[in-house]
Amino acid sequence: MYANVLARSAMRSRVASRQVMRSDLYHFSNSNGQNIPFNTTNRPALALKMISFLGLGFAAPFLGAAWQL
């Protein structure tokens, strides 16, 4: 049993040593608002979308309970 565990860990370390872990393969610009999937420049539209998204998520259990009753 221990030989199997040691063999697996040896194989993992051998595979990990082949792969070069580099952090400079990708470049992401460091500008505000680029790390989120929505636009924050139009504030009224953002507020409306957030209120509807969060409001529907909060209302879903109550709507489900009303439907069941």
C-alpha positions in Angstrom: 0.0 0.0 0.0 2.8 2.4 0.9 4.6 1.6 -2.3 1.6 2.6 -4.3 1.3 5.9 -2.6 5.0 6.6 -3.0 4.9 5.7 -6.7 2.0 8.0 -7.3 3.7 10.9 -5.5 6.9 10.3 -7.4 4.9 10.4 -10.7 3.2 13.6 -9.7 6.5 15.3 -8.8 8.1 14.2 -12.1 5.1 15.6 -14.1 5.2 18.8 -12.1 8.9 19.3 -12.8 8.3 19.1 -16.5 5.8 21.9 -16.6 7.2 25.3 -16.4 5.1 27.5 -14.1 5.4 31.0 -15.5 3.5 34.0 -14.6 4.5 36.1 -17.6 2.6 34.0 -20.2 -0.5 36.3 -19.9 -0.7 40.0 -19.7 -3.7 41.7 -18.1 -4.0 45.4 -18.1 -4.4 47.0 -14.7 -7.2 49.5 -15.5 -10.3 50.1 -13.4 -13.3 48.1 -14.4 -11.5 45.6 -16.6 -11.8 42.7 -14.1 -15.6 42.6 -14.0 -18.0 41.4 -16.6 -20.3 44.5 -16.8 -19.9 48.1 -17.5 -19.8 50.5 -14.6 -19.6 53.8 -16.5 -23.4 54.1 -17.0 -24.5 54.3 -13.3 -28.3 54.5 -13.7 -28.3 51.4 -15.9 -26.0 49.6 -13.5 -28.2 50.5 -10.6 -31.3 49.2 -12.4 -29.6 46.0 -13.3 -28.3 45.4 -9.8 -31.7 46.2 -8.2 -33.5 43.8 -10.6 -30.8 41.0 -10.2 -30.6 41.2 -6.4 -34.4 41.9 -6.0 -35.3 38.8 -8.1 -32.9 36.7 -6.1 -34.4 37.9 -2.8 -37.9 37.6 -4.0 -37.6 34.0 -5.5 -38.3 32.1 -2.2 -41.3 34.3 -1.4 -42.6 33.9 -4.9 -42.1 30.1 -4.7 -43.9 30.0 -1.4 -46.8 32.1 -2.7 -47.1 29.8 -5.7 -47.2 26.7 -3.5 -49.9 28.2 -1.2 
